[in-house]
Amino acid sequence: MKPENTSTDAGSLIFDTLKEELLDLRIKPGQEIFESDLCSRFSVTRPPVRTALRRLSDIGLVEIRPYYGTYATLLDMDKIYQIIHMRILVESKVIQDYIASKPDGFALEELEHNIRLQNILLEQPQVDYTKYYELDNELHSAWFGKVHCGAIWDLIQAQKIEYTRFRMLDFVVTMQYREMTDDHAELVAAVKNGDSESVPDIVGRHLNNGLKRMGDKIFTDYKQYIIPPKDTTYWAEYNGKYYKSNN
């Protein structure tokens, strides 16, 4: 891959490419990133590579350690727990507001169409996890947009440095797409039936199911990817109430 534009354009290309690879875990948390490899890969000198790495460092995807090297940042489990907690509180209220707005048949059909696409994707011999992630995002963003809370969704998406990579790890490791899609279908059914009361429990179970699916693996098989939480007891008890209600 050889960009034919300026050094600035080359830096942007390297930044965009590495950002995507870091977010979808093609570059693993903690993995060292070598400037020399990037120079060869993109057929550039070091300045645009260093510009791209500084930008990635600014948004928290890489850590530049002077005299040691550049590394993909680890997943901070404390932040992930808190982001999930925030999403449960915020998204539950957003969906309840959406139900209260009495969405019309066309809006409901859009949600159900998304579920159908998820099911079609699940019928493929191998699920494309990047496409599944896109459908997942489209569904969750829909109710934020419908109640004029698109900016709140954007704020949630800004936390993707930690949370998106954790979700990708869940997708790639557990591959429990059927469970995820069933959760989505249950949420859409609650919206269609005007069942506001059940929304917080469904959202809580759905957003915590990634932690449940990963279980102890995140602290054993993938411990090299994470910064452990400071207080495992608190979050185990908090998340446990959703696990129990899902049994």
Secondary structure as GFF3:
##gff-version 3
##sequence-region A 1 247
A	DSSP	alpha_helix	7	23	.	.	.	ID=ss1
A	DSSP	beta_strand	32	33	.	.	.	ID=ss2
A	DSSP	alpha_helix	35	42	.	.	.	ID=ss3
A	DSSP	alpha_helix	46	58	.	.	.	ID=ss4
A	DSSP	beta_strand	62	65	.	.	.	ID=ss5
A	DSSP	beta_strand	69	72	.	.	.	ID=ss6
A	DSSP	beta_strand	75	76	.	.	.	ID=ss7
A	DSSP	alpha_helix	77	100	.	.	.	ID=ss8
A	DSSP	alpha_helix	105	122	.	.	.	ID=ss9
A	DSSP	alpha_helix	129	146	.	.	.	ID=ss10
A	DSSP	alpha_helix	150	157	.	.	.	ID=ss11
A	DSSP	alpha_helix	160	174	.	.	.	ID=ss12
A	DSSP	alpha_helix	177	192	.	.	.	ID=ss13
A	DSSP	alpha_helix	199	214	.	.	.	ID=ss14
A	DSSP	three_ten_helix	215	219	.	.	.	ID=ss15
A	DSSP	three_ten_helix	223	225	.	.	.	ID=ss16
A	DSSP	beta_strand	226	227	.	.	.	ID=ss17
A	DSSP	alpha_helix	232	245	.	.	.	ID=ss18
###
